């Protein structure tokens, strides 16, 4: 994921560690921003804002409003910039409200890890996590990876696939049942994540493990 690359880059090496959040954000291309808007990606909330010329409204990347035409979209680094250009804040996603951003301590990281390990089966755990921790998605992702080496998404995927392997070896559930019971939205995303973690499809993993026991 491109966001992972930016976070990783900002925390590798002595010189790079001095790169502030603004410098990281500057390296987000308009294409990356546009993809975040299309996907309502909350991981970019606080990193930038977008405005629609035809409506005169600006939003957060995660806003669930209808996706506008690309030609009518402009990007801003802050709500102040959008307001200065005459755009009004969206009443749905409230981009004018302050970003929730606090420094995390050891207990906070432990709590995040506990939530991911205990509530992995919830399909909406990732978008809910920043709100529960009182921190922006952008800051949460960057801080958690710096502390643990994983983004919340990557760690959640590991947890889900570990559980999937356990369920596959029970040999009592279908791949579809396992997929949705561990929090994936679709079979395709489950298969892709499982192959990324194990190098095998769920079926091959099940058969191969049974043959070797």
C-alpha positions as CSV (number, residue, x, y, z in Angstrom):
1,X,0.0,0.0,0.0
2,X,1.3,3.5,-0.9
3,X,0.4,4.9,2.5
4,X,2.6,2.2,4.1
5,X,5.5,3.3,1.9
6,X,5.2,6.9,3.0
7,X,5.0,6.0,6.6
8,X,8.0,3.6,6.3
9,X,10.0,6.3,4.4
10,X,9.4,8.9,7.2
11,X,10.9,6.6,9.9
12,X,13.9,5.1,8.2
13,X,17.3,6.5,8.8
14,X,18.5,9.5,10.9
15,X,17.9,12.1,8.3
16,X,14.5,10.7,7.3
17,X,13.3,10.7,10.9
18,X,13.5,14.5,10.8
19,X,10.9,14.6,8.1
20,X,7.7,16.0,9.7
21,X,4.2,15.1,8.9
22,X,3.8,18.1,6.5
23,X,6.8,16.8,4.5
24,X,5.2,13.4,4.2
25,X,1.9,14.8,3.1
26,X,3.6,16.9,0.4
27,X,4.7,13.7,-1.2
28,X,1.1,12.5,-1.7
29,X,0.4,12.9,-5.4
30,X,-2.9,14.1,-6.7
31,X,-3.5,10.6,-8.1
32,X,-2.9,9.0,-4.6
33,X,-5.3,11.5,-3.1
34,X,-7.9,10.9,-5.8
35,X,-7.8,7.1,-5.2
36,X,-8.3,7.8,-1.4
37,X,-11.4,9.9,-2.2
38,X,-12.8,7.2,-4.5
39,X,-12.3,4.6,-1.8
40,X,-13.5,6.8,1.1
41,X,-10.1,5.9,2.7
42,X,-10.2,7.1,6.3
43,X,-6.4,6.4,6.6
44,X,-5.9,9.7,4.8
45,X,-8.1,11.8,7.0
46,X,-6.1,14.7,8.3
47,X,-3.5,14.2,5.6
48,X,-5.4,16.3,3.0
49,X,-8.9,17.7,2.2
50,X,-10.8,17.9,-1.1
51,X,-13.3,20.4,-2.4
52,X,-15.8,20.2,-5.2
53,X,-16.0,23.3,-7.4
54,X,-19.6,22.7,-8.5
55,X,-21.0,22.4,-4.9
56,X,-18.6,24.8,-3.2
57,X,-18.1,22.2,-0.4
58,X,-15.0,20.6,1.0
59,X,-14.7,17.2,2.7
60,X,-12.4,14.6,4.3
61,X,-11.2,11.7,2.2
62,X,-13.4,9.3,4.1
63,X,-16.6,11.3,3.4
64,X,-19.5,9.0,2.2
65,X,-20.9,11.6,-0.1
66,X,-21.3,10.7,-3.8
67,X,-18.0,10.6,-5.6
68,X,-17.6,13.8,-7.6
69,X,-16.2,14.2,-11.1
70,X,-12.4,14.4,-11.0
71,X,-12.3,17.5,-13.1
72,X,-14.3,19.4,-10.4
73,X,-12.1,18.4,-7.5
74,X,-9.3,20.4,-5.9
75,X,-7.1,19.4,-3.0
76,X,-6.0,21.3,0.1
77,X,-3.5,20.6,3.0
78,X,-5.8,22.1,5.6
79,X,-9.4,23.2,6.3
80,X,-8.1,26.8,6.6
81,X,-6.9,26.7,3.0
82,X,-10.2,25.5,1.7
83,X,-12.1,28.1,3.7
84,X,-9.8,30.8,2.5
85,X,-10.7,29.8,-1.1
86,X,-14.4,30.2,-0.3
87,X,-15.4,26.6,0.2
88,X,-17.9,25.5,2.9
89,X,-17.3,22.5,5.2
90,X,-19.4,19.4,4.5
91,X,-22.1,18.9,7.1
92,X,-21.7,15.2,6.8
93,X,-18.0,14.6,7.5
94,X,-17.4,17.9,9.3
95,X,-13.8,18.6,8.0
96,X,-13.8,21.9,9.9
97,X,-13.7,20.1,13.3
98,X,-10.3,19.6,14.8
99,X,-8.4,16.4,14.1
100,X,-8.3,14.1,17.1
101,X,-4.6,13.7,17.6
102,X,-2.8,12.7,20.8
103,X,0.5,11.1,21.5
104,X,0.1,7.4,22.2
105,X,1.7,5.7,25.1
106,X,2.6,2.0,25.7
107,X,-0.8,1.2,27.1
108,X,-2.5,2.7,24.1
109,X,-0.5,0.5,21.7
110,X,-1.3,-2.5,23.8
111,X,-5.0,-1.5,23.7
112,X,-4.9,-1.2,19.9
113,X,-3.3,-4.6,19.6
114,X,-5.8,-6.1,22.0
115,X,-8.7,-4.7,20.0
116,X,-7.4,-6.0,16.8
117,X,-6.8,-9.5,18.3
118,X,-10.1,-9.7,20.1
119,X,-12.4,-8.0,17.5
120,X,-10.8,-9.2,14.3
121,X,-14.2,-10.7,13.2
122,X,-15.8,-7.2,12.9
123,X,-15.7,-6.0,9.2
124,X,-15.7,-2.4,10.4
125,X,-13.0,-2.6,13.1
126,X,-10.4,-0.5,11.1
127,X,-12.6,2.6,10.5
128,X,-13.9,2.4,14.1
129,X,-10.5,2.1,15.7
130,X,-9.4,5.8,15.3
131,X,-12.6,7.0,16.9
132,X,-12.3,4.6,19.8
133,X,-8.7,5.7,20.4
134,X,-9.5,9.4,20.0
135,X,-6.9,9.9,17.3
136,X,-6.9,10.6,13.5
137,X,-6.6,7.6,11.2
138,X,-3.5,9.1,9.7
139,X,-1.7,9.6,13.0
140,X,-2.8,6.2,14.3
141,X,-1.4,4.4,11.3
142,X,1.9,6.2,11.4
143,X,2.4,5.9,15.1
144,X,1.3,2.2,15.4
145,X,3.7,1.2,12.6
146,X,6.6,3.1,14.1
147,X,6.0,1.3,17.4
148,X,5.2,-2.2,16.2
149,X,6.5,-2.5,12.7
150,X,3.0,-3.1,11.4
151,X,0.1,-0.9,10.2
152,X,-3.2,-1.7,11.9
153,X,-4.4,-3.1,8.6
154,X,-1.4,-5.4,8.2
155,X,-1.5,-6.6,11.8
156,X,-5.3,-7.3,11.5
157,X,-4.7,-9.3,8.4
158,X,-2.1,-11.4,10.2
159,X,-4.5,-12.1,13.1
160,X,-7.3,-13.0,10.7
161,X,-5.2,-15.4,8.7
162,X,-3.9,-17.1,11.8
163,X,-7.5,-17.7,12.8
164,X,-8.4,-18.8,9.3
165,X,-5.7,-21.4,9.4
166,X,-7.0,-22.8,12.6
167,X,-10.5,-23.0,11.2
168,X,-9.4,-24.6,8.0
169,X,-7.7,-27.4,9.9
170,X,-10.9,-28.1,11.8
171,X,-12.2,-29.1,8.4
172,X,-15.8,-28.4,9.4
173,X,-16.4,-25.1,7.7
174,X,-16.4,-24.0,4.1
175,X,-14.0,-21.3,2.8
176,X,-17.0,-19.0,2.5
177,X,-18.1,-19.5,6.1
178,X,-14.5,-18.9,7.3
179,X,-14.1,-15.8,5.2
180,X,-17.1,-13.9,6.7
181,X,-16.7,-15.3,10.2
182,X,-13.2,-13.7,10.5
183,X,-14.2,-10.2,9.2
184,X,-13.5,-10.2,5.4
185,X,-16.0,-8.4,3.2
186,X,-15.6,-10.8,0.2
187,X,-14.1,-14.1,-0.8
188,X,-11.7,-12.4,-3.2
189,X,-10.2,-10.2,-0.4
190,X,-9.9,-13.3,1.8
191,X,-8.1,-15.4,-0.9
192,X,-5.8,-12.5,-1.7
193,X,-4.9,-11.9,2.0
194,X,-4.4,-15.6,2.7
195,X,-2.1,-16.1,-0.3
196,X,-0.1,-13.0,0.7
197,X,0.5,-14.4,4.2
198,X,1.0,-18.1,3.3
199,X,1.8,-18.3,-0.4
200,X,-1.1,-20.8,-0.7
201,X,-4.8,-20.7,-1.4
202,X,-7.0,-21.8,1.6
203,X,-7.8,-25.1,-0.1
204,X,-4.2,-25.9,-0.9
205,X,-3.2,-25.0,2.7
206,X,-5.9,-27.3,4.1
207,X,-5.0,-30.2,1.8
208,X,-1.2,-29.8,2.2
209,X,-1.4,-29.6,6.0
210,X,-3.6,-32.7,6.3
211,X,-1.3,-34.7,4.0
212,X,1.7,-33.8,6.1
213,X,0.1,-34.8,9.4
